[in-house]
Amino acid sequence: MDPKVKRALVVSVIEGILAVLINQFFGGAYLTGYFLWMGASSFFIGIFGSIPYFANMLQMLSLVYLHKLKSRKQLIVPLMWTARTSILLFALFPLMKRWGLLFSYLLYLYIQIAGAISSPLWQSWMADLVPTGTLGNYFGFRNLVLGLVQIPAMLVAGFILDSLGENIKGFAVLFLIAGSVGLLNGYFLKIQYEPPYAQREASLGFLQTLKILMKNKNYRNFLIGFTFWEFALGISGPYINVMLLREVKFSYSEISLMNAVNMFIGSLFQPFWGRAGDKYGFQYFLKVCVWAQAFAILLWALTPKSFLYVLLLQIYIGVFVTAGTSQLIFYNLMQVSPPDLKTEAFSLYNGFVNFALFLGSILSGAIVSCFEWLNVKVWYLNVTSVRLVLFISFVLRIFAATMITKLEFGRPKQVTVVQLIRETFVTNVIPWIRGFTANLKIFRKRY
């Protein structure tokens, strides 16, 4: 392997670790809690949830400027460096009183847009960088490391917020840490090697690109199926965290601990799904995980005031969603995207599914606002507007999972339960981690 590529693969792991730290101190339940504390209404929490999807819709605009770039780094580095460093400003917005909430929404929108524009370029960059045939291995290893970093970061962030309180001091400390790490993250993006980027003479344009990609049956099936699937996911929006904070009355430390368990289990199973997919085909496993994720939202909707229940649910989600669906979608997308139009295929896919997520999130905000009066006792549950959107999301996910099951977007191989068990940690994952670590010489060679 080219030494420059080896070094870039190591740098990508370090850059990913820093990105994980940023996301853990600026995101999830903490950011939801921040906007609730700043005075955001139920509808505006829905708007907050829709901002990332709205921003990601703009990925389709990348088709306009792709042909003008000499390299992907020239756009990714300045965008992500400024976006992640600007998180520092969130520590000051509460001092601006009524304008603070507006400015925080606007800056959050910019951060999401910067990430959205960079995403297809980064995916294309990594697709060119990682050697063919090792996608599952490399990303399984990378995601394992990132997942293990997430766990202590989650616990520390939750402990800080609970210790300092849901106030300007607590949130300011979290965002100051995230913004400072963002400054360092930009440096590692800057020094990472980028393979030569084939500059086009002219952009194909949105309609022309769409026409070409829609002729590819596997890509078309994948795009249609997962556009509807993501709409179903968008309906649940950010309201799981709202339910845990406001209805189930969990502390930030409890939420952090449960998320840490999720990520720990997900990290353990990242290599499992990657290795199994490399060997037997990613399509089969993706469909299994889609059905598992469909039922996960029903389990969320039925959540009682029980720490043990949510803990077990997070283990389930860690295996099938965090380690499964999230990564298997990416692997399948890499495989169904035409080699000469990978960046365009990523942009188009991300644009479509995020438009679906945006619509679903806006709709969920409207439903919660319209049914805020709802509070009906059913068995042990108080069915509220928040739980209502989770039930609606479940119904839509079942329809979407049925649709995806019938689609073909690759060449799946038949796999038995015995074969699946054979991919467990003792026989596959542990030897793979040792061998792959040795190949990359991550802990042996200094650059």
N, C-alpha and C positions, 0 to 999 in steps of 0.2 A: 504494500500500500504506500502511496506517495506520502512522505513525511509531513507535507503541508496539510494533507487531508487528515492524517492521524492527529496532528496538533489541533486542527479545527474541530474535530469531533470531541476532543477533551475540552476545548474552550466553550463549545456549545453546551456541555454539561454544566460548566461553571456559570455561564450566562443564564442557563435555565434555573439553577439554584437561586440566583439573585432575583430572577423574575418571580419565583415561587415566594420568596420572602416579601416582595412587594405586594403580591396578591393576598398574602395572609394578614398583613398589617393594614391593607387598604382594600377591603372588599367583603363579600359575604354578609354575615349577620352584623358585623361592625359597621359597615357602610349603611345598611338598612337602619340600624339603630341610630346612627348619626343623623340621617334624614328625618326619622321620627322625632328625635330629640330637637331638631331644628324647627319642627312644626309642620312637616309635610302631611297632607291629608291622605286618606286611603286612595283616592284617585291619583294623587301625585306620586304615591308609592308605586302605583301601576306605571306611571310615566317614567319613574326612575328605572323600573324593571325593563321598560321598552327601549331605553336609550342605547344600550349595547347593541340591540338588534337593529335599530335605526341606523346606527353608525356602520354596522357590518353590511347593511344593504349597499352602502356606498362602495363596497369592494368591486362592484360591477363597473364603477367609473374607472377602475384601474386599466380597463381595456383601452381607454383613451390615451393614457400616457406611457403604457408599457414599451411601445416602440421608440420612445424618446430617451429611455434610460440606457446609459452605458454600463451600469451595474445596478444590482438591487440594493447594495449597501448605501449608495448615495442618497436614497430616499428613506430607507429603514432607520439608519443611525440617527439623523437629526430629528425625525419624527418621534421615535421612541425615547430618545434621550431627553428631549424637552418635555414630553408628556409625562414620563415617570418622575422626573425631577419636580415638575409643577405640583405634585401631590403635597409638597411642603405648604402650599398656599391654603389648603383645607384647614390647617391649624389656625388660620387667621380669620376665616369667613364668619365664625360665630360672633366676632367682635363688630361685624358690620350690621348687626340687627336684622331688619327686614330684607335688606339687600343681600345679606349673606347667603340665604337659601337660593336666590336666583343665580348668584355668581357661582355657587357650588354646583348647581345643575349645569350651567354653561361650561365650566371647566371640565366637569365629568364627561360632558358630551365631546369636548375636544380630545380628551384622553382616549375615549372609546373610538373616535374617528381615526386618530393616529394609529391605534392598534389595528383597526379594521383595514386601513389602506396598506399597512405593513404586512398583514397576515398572509395574503396569497403570495407575496414576494418572498416571505420567509419560508413558506411551504415549498415553493419552487426551488429556493436556495438549498434547503435541506434535501429535497428530492435529487438534486444534482450532486450534492456532497456525499451522501451516504451510499456506499457501494451497493450495486444491485444484488439482491438475494439476501441482504442482511438488514432490511428495514425492520422486520419484527424483532430481530436480535438487538439492534442498536437502540431503537426507541423503547424496547422493553427494559433494557439496562438503564437508559437515560431516565425513563419515567419511574423506575424503581428508586433511583437515587433522589429524584425530585420529591417523590412521595415520602421518603424517609426524612427529608428536610422539612416538609410541610408539617409533620406531626409536632415536633417541639415548637415550631413557629406558631402554630395554632394555639397551643397551650399557653405560651408566653403572652401572646396577644390578648387572649381571654383573661388571663390573670392580671395583666396590666389594667385592662378596662374595669374589671370588677374591683380591683384594689383602689384605683384612683376615682372611680365613679363614672356614671354616665353624664359627663359634664365636659366643659371645654378642656380641662386639664387631661382627662383620660383620652379623649379623641385626639388632642393635639400631640400627645406623646406617640400614639400609633402612627399618625400621618407624618410626623417628623422622621421617624425611623424609616418608613416606606419611601419617602422622598429622598433621603440620604442614600439608601441602597439603590434607588433609581439612577442616581448620578454615577455610581460604580458600574451598574449594569450597562449603561451606554458605552463605557470604555471597552468592556469585553465584546460587545457587538462590533465595535470599531476595529478591533484587532483580529477578529475571526476571519479566516481565509474564505473567500468566495470563488468557486469555480467560474471559469469564463462564461459570460452571459451572452447568448446569441441575440444581438440587437436586430430588430426587424426594420425593414425599410419603411414600412408604414403600418399603422394599426389596422387590424381587420374590422374594427368597429363592433358594436354590440350585436346588431342584427345579423351581421355576417358570421360572427363567431357563434351565436346561438344556432344559426342554421346548420353550420358545419358540425357542431357538437351534438345536435339533436339527431343527426344521421347515425351516430354511434349508439347502437341499441343498448349496450350495457350501461353507458353513461346516462342515457336518457331515462332508463328504468330507475337507476339509482337516484337521479335528480327528482323525478316525479314522486317516488315513494317517500323519500326523506324530506321533501318540502312539506307534505301533509303531516308527516310525523313531527316535524319541528313546530308546526302550528299547534298540534296537540300539546306539546311540551310548553309552548308559550302561554297557554291558558293558565297554567299554574303560576307563572310569573314569579315574583319575589315573595309570594305570600306564605311559603313554608316557614321562612324566618320570622315573618310577622306573627304567624300562629304560635311558634315556639316562644317568642318574646312576650306577646301580649295575652295569649289564651292559656298556653300550657305553663307560662310563668317560669321558664328556665332562665338561669343566669348565663352571662356570656362565657363563664368558665365551663359550665355544663355543656353548652353548645360547642365550645372549642374542644372539649374532651370527646364528645360524640363524633365531631368531624375528624378528630385525630384518629379515632378508631377506624372510621371510614377510609381515611387515606392510608393507614397502616395496612389494612386488609387489601385495599386497592393496589398498594405498592407491591405486596407479596404476589398478587395475581397478575400484575402487568406482564412479567416475563412469561407466565403461563399462557395467556391468551396470544401473545406475540409468537411464541415458539409453536404452539398448537396451530395457529393460523398459517405460519410459514410451511408447516408440514402437511396440513390437511385442507387448507383453503380457508380464507377469511369469511366468505359469505355465509357458510353454515353457522359459524359461531356468532356472527353478527345477528342473525335472525333469532337465535336462542336468547341472546342478551336483550334484544328489543322486546320480546315478550316478558322477560323478567322485569324490565324497566317499566313496562306498561302497568304491571300490577304493583310496582313500588309506590306509585302515586295514590292508589287506593289505600295502601297501608298507611301512608302519610295522612290521608283524609280521616282515617279511623284512630288517629293517635290519641291515646288517653294521657292523663297526667302521670306518666310512668317513665322514669329514667331508663329502666331496664328494657321496656318495649322499644324505645327509640334507639337504644344502644344496639339491640339485636337487628333492628331495621337498618341501621347504618352498616352493620356487617354485611347484610344481604346486598345493600346498594354498593358497598365497596367491591364485592366480588363481581357483580353483573353489570354495574353501571360505570363506576369510577375506573375499574380495570378493564371492563368489557366493552360496552357500547361506545363510550367516548373515544377509545383508541381504535376500535375495529372500524368505525366509520371512516376515520382518517386513513387507515391502511387500505380499505376497499376503494376509497376515492382515489388514492394514488394508483391503484391497479386499473381502474376503469377509465382514468383520464388519458386521452391520446398523448403519446410521448412528445409530439411537436407542439402541443397546445396545453401543456400542463398548467402553466400560470393562468391562462385564460379559463381553463376548466375549473381551477380552484376558485377564481374570482366569481365566475358565474354561479357555481354551486353555493358559495358562501352568501352571495347576494340574494339568491332565491330563498334559501332556508332562513336567512335572517329577516327577510321581508315577511315570511310566514310567522316567525317568532315575534316580530314587531306587532303584527296584526293580532296575534293571540294574546300578547301582553296588554295591549291597549284594550282589547275586549274584556280581559280579566279585570282590569281597573274599573271599567264601566260597570261590570256585573257586581263587583264588591261595593261600589258606591251606591248603586241602585238598591241593593239588598242589605244595606248596613243595619236596617231594623231587624233583620232575621236573627232569631235566637230561639230555636225550637229544641226541646229536650227529646232525644231519641235514644232510648236505652241508656248508656252511660255518657253519651255525647251531647254537647250543646252544638247543634248544627247552626253555624254562623255563615255569613257571606263568604268568609275566607275558606271555610271547609267546602262550601258549595262549589267554588271554582275548581277545587281539587277533584271533586266527584265528576264534574263536567270534563275535566282534563282526562280522567280515567276512561270515560266512555269514548272520547275521541281517540285516545291512544290504542284502544282495542281495535277500532276500525282501521287505524293506520298500520298496526302490527299485522292485521289480516291481509291488508294490501301488500305490505312488504314481503310477507311469507310467500305470496304467489309470484313475486317478481324474480327474474333471473338477471343478475348483473355481474356474472363471473362464471367460473368453472368450479363449482363446489365439489369436494370429494366426500364420499360417504365415510362416516366415522362412527365407530361403536363406542359404547360406554367404556369398554375395556381399554380401547386405544386412548380415550380421553384420560383415564386414570393413569395410564402409562406416562403421561406428560407431567406427572406431579413432580414435586420439588426434589424428592430423593433421586429419581431416575433421570430427570431432565434439567430442571431449573438450576439447582445448585452447581452441577458440573458446567452448565452453560455459562453461569456468572463467572466462575473461575477461569474458564477458557477464554471468554470474551474479554475479561479484565486483563488477562495476560497478553492477548493480541493487541489491545490498545496501549498496553504498558502505561496505564494511567498512573500507577504508583511507583513505577520504576524509572521512567525517563523524564528528564526535565528539559523544557524548551526555552 
